[in-house]
Amino acid sequence: MDNTVRENAINTIRLLSVEAIQKANSGHPGLPMGTAHIAYLMYHNHMRFDPSNPEWIGRDRFVISAGHGSMLLYSLLHLTGYDLSLDDIKNFRQWGSITPGHPEYGMTPGVETTTGPLGQGIGNSVGMAIAAKMMGEKYNNPELFDNNIFVICGDGDMMEGIASEASSLAGHLKLDNLIMVYDDNKITIEGSTDLAFSENVAKRYESYGWNVVTVEEGYDLDKVDSALAEAVKFRGKPSLIVVKTTIGYGSPNKAGSASVHGSPLGDPEIELTKEALGWEYKESFFVPEDVKDHFSKLCTRMKEVRTDWESKFYIYKKENPELAKKLHDALNHDTSIDDLEMKCEKDKIATRAASGIVLNKVADIVPNLVGGSADLAPSTKTNLNNEESFSPSNLTGRNFHFGIREHAMGAVMNGMSLYGGLRVFGSTFHVFSDYLRPSIRLSAIMKQNVIYIFTHDSVAVGEDGPTHQPVEQTASLRAIPGLSVFRPADFNETVFSWKKIMSLKETPTAIILSRQGLPVLKEVNENSMKGAYILSDGSKEKLDMIMIATGSEVHLAMNAKSELLKDNGDLSIRIVSIPCVEVFQEQTEEYRKSVLPMECRRRLVIEAGISMGWDKYATDFGKIISIDRYGESAPGDMVLEKLGISVENVVNTAKEMLK
């Protein structure tokens, strides 16, 4: 290759990035300037992709985990032929543009994941690498799914705990299709990394079981390229390439300084940088003709790569029609279970146990459903009974062991989902959902239909005490836009919740389940799938009271109604169960009013958690029985009673309201 063209291509990436950031007067020029050569070499020499078909399942994935360096990715996507114009580059960080401050999945063609919080991209990439391995074995053709996952990360990523968890898991699973480049420039926002970070990252990753290569001469293109080539070929371990770089490379006055991390260079410094890089063009946002031609040839070559892959895929479909049909359904998120019908022979069962029974039935129907737990499957009842565990020697195992790594579990699940073809679930205790919150939020932003299973849903956990008794977690999950939170009341509502969950294609879900046994309610019906419904209606058209409850408190409302009617048989009391607030809010106004008519404003809401969020259902004339404090270490039934989650308290509160 002509070295002049190569240098021009790399400098084009740098300067498009720098000028877009300058025009926006906002952004992070340091990383694009320092790593443009690395990303260029990945795309030009080692990756397979086709900008005319960004969703092609056979493509390699590129993740910029240090998402603040987003202009590096946008410049590359523009030059490599994705549907991202020069005007889009110029509109960086502006309202309505497809070039936001951090890469956003689903907004920009060629962006594989939303990498805002540092470390999340590393977790996502581990999930993508797992999914590629799993899909290749599952559909009996590893050659079709021999994708590599390329990552650029920085010092900030390396400091985040989620990266450590995910990298440890990747090493354990021997994910040799994962190639990560560490932009080792030793600068963060506050200054030198010496202020807070002195560990030997290379040794750390060696201890995780990674293949580690260090390139001291970080701007020797041949050495960086050789390290990438070796990593692509290396088998049996994921690879980390430590490249010694300079943040803001090319800037005469700001290179190597903290100031270039997150602030525009300024017009005078841009001119000096162009001069230092030997850039002879005066026009802003300029792409030289030789660079255009260079990338055009790359696009032509990539189309040929995809055509060759599709020829192999065509033969595969002819030779494996049944597997090809299953693959088609999996890639198109066809995971509905509309015909599922199940009955419980018991009078009482914990919803975590009910969910385990339903989950196994769903897994029989949906072959691409995979998942596991953060070392809690026996407690969360999430083991798939007739399936083996995923491991380096068994890549088709559907039971996944994330280890005690809740932070990484969420990010890895997102990565597995983003790869395509898998419906993923993960589980832990409800109180530990806090550990997953950033990943859950990203699931919602990216509209990934990941399933989060949280058990031990209230202070009924008992003796483990406040640290293990969730009170604010349910409300905090409901506060996440785009997440549907299910809290079923019994076995039957659990069945209907799973049916609804599996029908959702662009919505992440959390299902919250009890540790303690709950009565099986014969009144439950399919209106449960509407998010809220009338479980037991009043005896007269004019209602005296509506009791609203969710999850493990629904049977308390039912029992309280029975007690109240013993004292006054003329009372007209409606019981409304709300297994999913978000689904209920999506129903028509007519249906919502039929369930909760405004004519009856004497409403009593019962939930064993904080009251936040229930005011709009209780109305000005209602009351909320809740737990707005932390729990205690004692037997679960006693804790519930002491904190007012009892039939007696519901009855007494209702009587006061009825006066």
C-alpha positions in Angstrom: 0.0 0.0 0.0 1.1 3.6 -0.7 2.1 4.9 2.7 1.1 8.4 1.7 -2.5 7.3 1.1 -2.5 5.4 4.3 -1.3 8.5 6.3 -3.8 10.7 4.5 -6.6 8.3 5.4 -5.6 8.3 9.1 -5.2 12.1 9.2 -8.6 12.5 7.5 -10.1 10.5 10.4 -8.3 12.7 12.9 -9.2 16.0 11.3 -12.8 15.3 10.5 -13.1 14.4 14.2 -11.3 17.5 15.4 -13.3 19.9 13.1 -16.7 18.4 14.0 -15.9 18.8 17.7 -14.7 22.4 17.1 -17.9 23.2 15.2 -20.1 21.8 18.0 -17.8 23.5 20.5 -18.2 20.3 22.5 -16.6 16.9 22.5 -13.5 14.9 23.1 -10.8 15.2 20.4 -8.0 13.5 22.3 -9.0 9.9 21.7 -9.8 10.2 18.0 -6.5 11.9 17.4 -4.6 9.3 19.4 -6.2 6.2 18.1 -7.2 7.0 14.5 -4.5 4.7 13.2 -5.6 1.8 15.3 -9.3 2.0 14.2 -8.2 2.5 10.6 -6.1 -0.7 10.6 -8.9 -2.6 12.2 -11.4 -1.6 9.5 -9.1 -1.7 6.6 -7.0 -4.8 7.3 -8.8 -7.1 9.7 -12.6 -6.6 9.9 -15.3 -7.8 7.6 -18.4 -5.6 7.2 -20.6 -4.2 4.5 -21.9 -0.7 4.8 -24.7 -1.4 2.3 -26.1 -4.0 4.8 -25.2 -2.8 8.4 -27.3 -5.6 9.9 -25.6 -8.5 8.1 -25.2 -11.2 10.7 -21.9 -12.3 9.3 -20.1 -9.0 10.0 -17.4 -8.4 12.6 -18.4 -6.0 15.4 -16.5 -2.9 16.4 -17.2 -1.5 19.9 -15.7 1.8 21.0 -16.0 1.3 24.7 -14.5 4.7 25.4 -17.7 6.2 23.9 -16.7 9.8 24.5 -14.4 9.3 21.5 -17.5 8.9 19.3 -16.2 11.1 16.5 -13.5 8.5 15.8 -16.3 6.1 15.0 -18.5 8.6 13.0 -15.5 9.7 10.9 -14.8 6.0 10.1 -18.4 5.2 9.3 -18.6 8.1 6.9 -15.4 7.2 5.1 -16.1 3.5 4.9 -19.4 4.1 3.1 -22.1 3.9 5.8 -25.2 6.0 5.4 -23.7 8.9 7.4 -23.0 12.0 5.4 -20.6 14.9 5.7 -23.5 17.0 6.9 -24.1 14.5 9.6 -20.5 14.9 10.7 -20.9 18.7 10.7 -24.1 18.3 12.9 -22.2 16.4 15.6 -23.9 16.7 19.0 -26.8 18.7 17.6 -30.6 18.3 18.1 -32.0 15.7 15.7 -28.7 14.6 14.3 -27.6 11.0 14.0 -24.2 11.9 15.5 -24.8 12.2 19.2 -22.2 12.8 21.8 -21.9 9.1 22.6 -22.7 6.3 20.2 -26.4 5.4 20.3 -27.5 2.0 19.1 -30.4 2.2 16.6 -29.7 5.8 15.7 -26.6 5.6 13.6 -25.9 2.9 10.9 -22.8 0.9 11.9 -23.1 1.7 15.7 -23.2 -1.7 17.4 -24.1 -0.6 20.9 -24.7 2.4 23.1 -21.5 3.1 25.0 -22.0 5.9 27.4 -20.9 4.7 30.9 -17.3 3.5 30.8 -16.7 -0.2 30.9 -20.1 -1.1 29.5 -18.7 -1.5 26.0 -16.2 -4.1 27.3 -19.1 -6.0 28.9 -21.2 -5.8 25.7 -18.3 -7.0 23.6 -17.9 -10.1 25.9 -21.6 -10.8 25.4 -21.2 -10.5 21.6 -18.3 -12.8 21.6 -20.3 -15.4 23.7 -23.2 -15.1 21.3 -21.1 -15.6 18.2 -19.6 -18.8 19.7 -23.1 -20.0 20.8 -24.8 -19.3 17.5 -22.1 -21.0 15.5 -22.5 -24.3 17.4 -26.2 -24.0 17.9 -26.9 -23.8 14.1 -24.2 -26.3 13.3 -21.9 -24.0 11.2 -19.2 -22.2 13.2 -17.8 -20.9 9.9 -20.9 -18.7 9.3 -20.6 -17.2 12.8 -16.8 -16.9 13.1 -17.2 -13.2 13.7 -14.5 -11.3 15.6 -15.4 -8.6 18.1 -13.0 -5.7 18.0 -12.8 -3.2 20.9 -11.0 0.1 21.6 -11.0 1.0 25.3 -9.1 3.5 27.5 -7.9 4.1 31.0 -11.3 5.0 32.2 -12.7 1.7 31.0 -9.9 -0.2 32.8 -10.6 1.5 36.1 -14.3 0.6 36.1 -15.2 -2.5 38.0 -17.6 -3.8 35.4 -14.7 -4.1 33.0 -12.8 -6.3 35.4 -15.8 -8.6 36.0 -16.5 -9.0 32.3 -12.9 -9.5 31.4 -12.5 -12.2 34.1 -15.5 -14.0 32.6 -14.1 -13.7 29.0 -10.8 -15.2 30.1 -12.6 -18.1 31.9 -14.6 -18.8 28.8 -11.6 -18.6 26.5 -13.3 -16.2 24.0 -10.6 -16.1 21.3 -12.9 -14.1 19.0 -12.5 -11.1 21.3 -9.8 -8.6 20.4 -9.4 -5.6 22.6 -7.0 -2.7 22.1 -6.1 -0.7 25.2 -5.4 3.0 24.3 -2.7 3.4 27.0 -2.2 7.1 27.0 -2.0 7.6 30.8 -4.3 10.7 30.8 -7.8 11.2 32.4 -9.8 14.3 32.9 -8.0 15.3 36.2 -4.6 14.7 34.7 -2.1 11.9 34.7 -3.3 8.4 35.6 -0.6 8.4 38.2 -3.0 10.3 40.4 -5.2 7.2 41.0 -4.1 4.3 38.7 -0.8 2.5 39.0 -1.5 -1.2 38.4 0.1 -3.2 35.6 -2.9 -3.8 33.3 -1.0 -6.3 31.1 -0.2 -8.5 34.1 -3.8 -8.2 35.3 -5.1 -9.4 32.0 -2.6 -12.2 31.9 -3.9 -13.4 35.2 -7.5 -13.3 33.7 -6.3 -15.8 31.1 -5.9 -13.4 28.2 -3.3 -13.3 25.5 -1.5 -10.0 26.0 0.7 -8.1 23.6 2.3 -4.7 24.2 3.2 -2.3 21.4 5.7 0.2 22.9 6.1 2.1 19.6 2.4 2.9 19.4 2.6 4.9 16.2 4.6 2.3 14.3 1.8 1.2 12.0 3.4 -2.0 10.9 3.9 -3.1 14.5 0.3 -2.3 15.5 -1.0 -4.0 12.4 1.1 -7.1 13.1 -0.2 -7.3 16.7 -3.8 -7.1 15.3 -3.0 -9.9 12.8 -1.6 -12.1 15.5 -4.6 -11.5 17.8 -7.0 -12.5 15.0 -5.2 -15.8 14.5 -4.6 -16.5 18.2 -6.7 -19.4 19.5 -7.8 -20.4 23.0 -7.7 -17.0 24.7 -9.1 -13.5 24.2 -6.5 -11.0 23.2 -5.5 -7.6 24.7 -3.2 -5.4 22.8 -1.7 -2.6 24.9 -0.7 0.2 22.6 1.3 3.1 24.1 -0.3 6.2 22.6 -0.4 9.9 23.0 -3.7 11.6 23.7 -4.3 14.4 21.2 -1.6 13.1 18.9 -0.5 15.7 16.4 -1.4 18.8 18.4 1.8 20.8 19.0 0.6 22.4 22.2 -2.0 20.1 23.7 -0.9 16.5 22.8 -0.3 14.5 26.0 -2.3 16.8 28.2 -5.5 16.5 30.1 -6.9 19.6 28.4 -7.2 17.8 25.1 -9.4 15.0 26.6 -12.7 16.8 26.7 -12.4 20.3 25.1 -12.1 21.5 21.5 -8.7 22.4 20.3 -9.6 25.8 19.1 -9.1 27.1 15.6 -5.5 28.3 16.0 -4.4 25.0 17.4 -6.3 23.1 14.6 -4.2 25.0 12.0 -1.0 24.2 13.9 -2.1 20.5 14.1 -2.7 20.4 10.3 0.8 21.8 9.8 2.3 19.4 12.2 0.6 16.4 10.5 1.7 17.6 7.0 -1.9 18.3 6.0 -1.8 20.6 2.9 -5.5 21.2 2.5 -7.1 24.5 3.8 -10.7 23.6 3.4 -12.5 22.4 6.5 -14.1 18.9 6.6 -12.1 18.0 3.5 -11.7 14.4 2.2 -8.9 14.2 -0.4 -9.7 12.3 -3.6 -7.0 9.7 -3.0 -8.7 9.0 0.4 -12.1 8.7 -1.2 -10.8 6.3 -3.8 -9.0 4.3 -1.1 -12.1 3.8 1.0 -14.2 3.1 -2.1 -11.9 0.2 -3.0 -12.4 -1.1 0.6 -16.2 -0.9 0.2 -16.0 -2.9 -3.0 -13.8 -5.5 -1.3 -16.2 -5.8 1.6 -19.2 -6.4 -0.7 -17.3 -9.3 -2.2 -16.6 -10.7 1.3 -20.4 -10.5 2.1 -21.3 -12.1 -1.3 -18.9 -15.0 -0.6 -20.5 -15.4 2.9 -24.0 -15.4 1.4 -23.0 -18.1 -1.1 -22.0 -20.3 1.8 -25.2 -19.4 3.7 -27.3 -20.3 0.6 -25.7 -23.8 0.6 -26.2 -24.1 4.3 -30.0 -23.3 4.0 -30.4 -25.9 1.3 -28.6 -28.6 3.3 -30.1 -27.6 6.7 -33.7 -26.3 6.0 -35.0 -26.9 9.6 -32.1 -25.3 11.2 -32.3 -22.4 8.7 -36.0 -21.9 9.6 -35.1 -21.8 13.3 -32.3 -19.3 12.6 -34.7 -17.1 10.6 -37.2 -17.1 13.5 -34.5 -16.4 16.0 -33.1 -13.4 14.1 -36.6 -12.0 13.7 -37.4 -12.2 17.4 -40.2 -14.7 16.9 -40.4 -15.8 20.5 -44.1 -15.5 21.3 -45.8 -18.3 23.3 -49.5 -17.4 22.7 -50.7 -21.0 23.0 -49.0 -21.6 26.4 -51.5 -22.9 29.0 -50.5 -24.1 32.4 -52.3 -25.0 35.6 -51.1 -25.4 39.1 -52.2 -28.4 41.2 -51.0 -26.8 44.4 -53.0 -24.4 46.6 -49.9 -22.3 47.4 -46.6 -21.8 45.6 -43.9 -19.1 45.6 -43.9 -17.1 42.4 -40.2 -17.7 42.0 -41.0 -21.5 42.0 -43.9 -20.8 39.6 -41.6 -18.8 37.3 -39.1 -21.7 37.3 -41.8 -24.1 36.1 -43.0 -21.7 33.4 -39.5 -20.8 32.3 -38.7 -24.4 31.6 -41.9 -24.8 29.6 -41.1 -21.6 27.6 -37.6 -22.9 27.0 -39.1 -26.1 25.4 -41.1 -23.8 23.0 -38.4 -21.2 22.3 -35.1 -22.9 21.4 -33.1 -19.7 21.4 -34.0 -18.7 24.9 -30.8 -18.8 27.0 -29.6 -17.4 30.3 -28.7 -18.0 33.9 -27.9 -16.2 37.1 -25.2 -14.5 39.1 -24.5 -17.7 41.1 -28.1 -18.0 42.4 -29.9 -20.3 40.0 -31.0 -22.7 42.8 -32.6 -19.8 44.6 -34.0 -17.9 41.6 -35.2 -21.1 40.0 -33.7 -20.3 36.7 -31.9 -23.5 35.8 -33.2 -25.1 32.5 -33.6 -28.6 33.7 -33.0 -30.5 30.5 -30.1 -28.4 29.3 -26.4 -28.3 29.8 -24.1 -25.5 31.0 -22.4 -23.2 28.5 -18.6 -23.6 28.7 -15.6 -23.5 26.4 -16.1 -27.2 25.7 -19.9 -27.0 25.4 -20.8 -23.9 23.3 -24.4 -25.0 22.9 -25.2 -25.1 26.6 -28.3 -23.0 27.4 -27.6 -22.6 31.1 -25.2 -19.7 31.6 -23.1 -19.1 34.7 -22.2 -15.4 35.1 -20.6 -16.0 38.4 -20.9 -13.5 41.2 -20.7 -10.6 38.8 -24.0 -8.8 38.7 -22.5 -5.7 37.1 -21.0 -7.6 34.2 -24.1 -9.9 33.9 -26.3 -7.0 32.7 -23.7 -5.7 30.2 -23.0 -9.2 28.9 -26.7 -9.9 28.5 -27.1 -6.7 26.5 -24.1 -7.8 24.3 -25.6 -11.2 23.7 -28.9 -9.7 22.7 -27.3 -7.1 20.5 -25.5 -9.8 18.5 -28.8 -11.1 17.4 -30.6 -14.5 17.4 -30.8 -15.0 21.2 -33.4 -14.2 23.8 -31.5 -13.7 27.0 -32.4 -13.8 30.7 -30.4 -13.3 33.8 -31.3 -13.5 37.5 -30.4 -12.5 41.0 -32.1 -11.3 44.2 -34.3 -8.3 43.8 -32.3 -6.2 46.2 -29.2 -6.7 44.0 -31.0 -5.2 41.0 -29.2 -2.0 42.1 -25.9 -3.6 40.9 -27.4 -4.0 37.4 -29.2 -0.6 37.1 -26.8 1.0 34.6 -27.2 -2.0 32.3 -30.9 -2.2 32.7 -31.1 1.5 31.8 -29.1 0.8 28.7 -31.3 -2.2 27.8 -34.2 0.3 27.8 -32.3 3.0 25.8 -31.3 0.4 23.2 -34.8 -1.4 23.2 -33.3 -4.8 23.8 -35.8 -7.4 25.0 -33.5 -8.7 27.7 -35.3 -10.4 30.6 -34.3 -9.6 34.2 -35.5 -12.1 36.8 -35.5 -10.8 40.4 -36.6 -13.0 43.3 -37.0 -12.5 47.1 -39.2 -9.6 46.3 -39.8 -7.9 49.7 -39.1 -7.8 53.5 -40.5 -11.3 53.6 -36.9 -12.4 52.9 -36.8 -12.2 56.7 -33.8 -13.1 58.8 -31.2 -11.8 56.3 -32.2 -8.4 57.3 -32.2 -4.9 55.7 -29.3 -5.5 53.3 -31.3 -8.3 51.6 -34.8 -6.9 52.0 -35.8 -4.8 49.0 -38.1 -1.9 49.7 -37.1 0.9 47.2 -36.0 -1.4 44.3 -39.4 -2.0 42.7 -40.2 1.7 42.5 -36.8 2.5 41.2 -37.1 0.0 38.4 -40.6 1.4 37.5 -38.8 4.8 37.3 -36.8 3.6 34.2 -38.5 4.7 31.0 -39.0 1.9 28.5 -38.7 -0.9 31.1 -41.8 -3.1 31.9 -41.8 -4.3 35.5 -44.0 -7.4 36.2 -44.9 -8.4 39.8 -47.3 -11.3 39.5 -49.6 -12.2 42.4 -49.6 -16.0 42.0 -48.9 -19.0 39.7 -51.5 -17.9 37.2 -50.4 -14.3 36.9 -46.9 -15.6 36.5 -47.9 -17.6 33.5 -49.7 -14.6 32.0 -46.6 -12.4 32.8 -44.3 -14.7 30.9 -46.7 -14.8 27.9 -46.7 -11.0 27.8 -42.9 -10.8 28.3 -42.2 -13.2 25.4 -44.4 -11.2 23.1 -42.4 -8.0 23.5 -39.8 -7.4 20.8 -38.3 -4.0 21.8 -38.9 -3.8 25.5 -36.7 -5.1 28.3 -38.6 -6.5 31.2 -38.1 -7.2 34.9 -40.2 -9.9 36.6 -40.2 -9.7 40.4 -41.0 -12.8 42.3 -41.7 -13.9 45.9 -39.6 -16.2 48.1 -42.6 -17.1 50.2 -45.5 -19.3 49.1 -48.6 -17.4 47.8 -52.2 -18.7 47.4 -53.2 -19.7 43.9 -56.1 -17.4 43.0 -58.9 -18.9 40.9 -60.1 -15.4 39.9 -57.0 -14.6 37.8 -57.8 -14.3 34.1 -56.2 -13.3 30.8 -56.9 -9.6 31.4 -53.8 -9.9 33.6 -51.9 -9.4 30.3 -53.3 -5.9 30.1 -51.2 -4.9 33.1 -54.2 -4.3 35.5 -57.6 -5.9 35.8 -60.6 -6.5 38.0 -59.8 -9.5 40.1 -62.9 -9.3 42.3 -65.7 -6.8 41.6 -68.1 -5.1 43.9 -71.6 -6.3 44.5 -73.2 -3.0 43.2 -72.5 -0.7 40.3 -71.7 2.1 42.7 -68.4 1.2 44.4 -67.7 2.0 48.0 -64.0 1.3 47.7 -61.3 0.1 45.3 -58.4 -1.9 46.7 -55.4 -1.9 44.5 -52.6 -4.4 45.1 -49.7 -6.0 43.3 -47.6 -9.2 43.7 -47.5 -10.8 47.0 -50.0 -8.3 48.5 -52.9 -9.2 46.2 -54.1 -12.1 48.4 -54.0 -9.8 51.4 -56.5 -7.5 49.6 -58.7 -10.4 48.8 -58.7 -11.7 52.4 -59.3 -8.2 53.7 -62.4 -7.8 51.5 -63.8 -11.0 52.9 -63.3 -9.8 56.4 -65.0 -6.4 55.7 -68.0 -8.1 54.1 -68.4 -10.2 57.2 -69.1 -7.0 59.1 -71.1 -5.3 56.4 -72.4 -7.4 53.5 -73.7 -4.3 51.7 -70.3 -3.0 51.0 -69.3 -2.9 47.3 -65.5 -3.4 47.1 -63.5 -3.9 43.9 -60.1 -5.6 44.0 -57.8 -4.5 41.2 -54.5 -6.4 40.7 -51.8 -4.5 38.8 -49.1 -7.0 37.7 -47.5 -4.4 35.4 -48.0 -0.7 35.6 -46.3 0.0 32.3 -48.4 -2.4 30.3 -51.6 -1.0 32.0 -50.6 2.6 30.9 -50.4 1.4 27.3 -54.0 0.3 27.3 -56.8 2.5 26.0 -58.2 5.2 28.2 -61.6 3.5 28.0 -60.1 0.3 29.4 -58.1 2.1 32.1 -61.3 4.0 33.3 -63.3 0.8 33.3 -60.8 -0.8 35.7 -60.3 2.3 37.9 -63.3 4.6 37.4 -62.8 8.1 38.6 -66.3 8.0 40.2 -64.8 5.9 43.0 -61.9 7.9 44.5 -61.8 6.0 47.8 -58.9 3.8 46.9 -56.5 1.8 49.1 -53.2 0.8 47.5 -51.1 -2.0 49.1 -47.5 -2.9 48.2 -44.6 -4.1 50.4 -42.3 -1.4 49.2 -42.0 2.4 49.2 -45.1 4.4 48.3 -43.4 6.4 45.5 -45.4 6.2 42.3 -48.7 5.0 43.7 -50.2 8.5 44.4 -51.8 8.8 41.0 -53.7 5.5 41.6 -54.6 6.3 45.2 -56.0 9.8 44.3 -56.5 12.6 46.8 -59.0 10.6 48.7 -57.0 7.4 48.9 -54.4 5.9 51.2 -51.3 3.8 50.6 -50.1 0.9 52.8 -46.4 0.7 52.1 -43.0 0.3 53.7 -41.2 3.6 53.6 -38.3 2.5 55.8 -35.7 -0.4 55.8 -36.6 -3.8 57.3 -35.5 -5.8 60.2 -33.8 -9.2 60.8 -36.6 -11.5 61.9 -38.8 -14.2 60.4 -40.4 -13.0 57.3 -44.0 -13.2 58.4 -43.2 -11.2 61.6 -41.4 -8.5 59.6 -44.4 -8.1 57.3 -46.8 -7.9 60.2 -44.7 -5.5 62.2 -44.4 -3.2 59.2 -48.1 -3.2 58.5 -48.3 -5.6 55.6 -51.1 -7.7 57.1 -54.8 -8.4 56.6 -55.5 -6.7 60.0 -53.9 -3.4 59.0 -55.6 -3.5 55.6 -59.0 -4.0 57.2 -58.5 -1.3 59.9 -57.3 1.2 57.3 -60.3 0.4 55.0 -62.7 0.9 57.9 -61.2 4.3 58.7 -61.5 5.3 55.1 -65.2 4.0 54.9 -66.1 6.3 57.8 
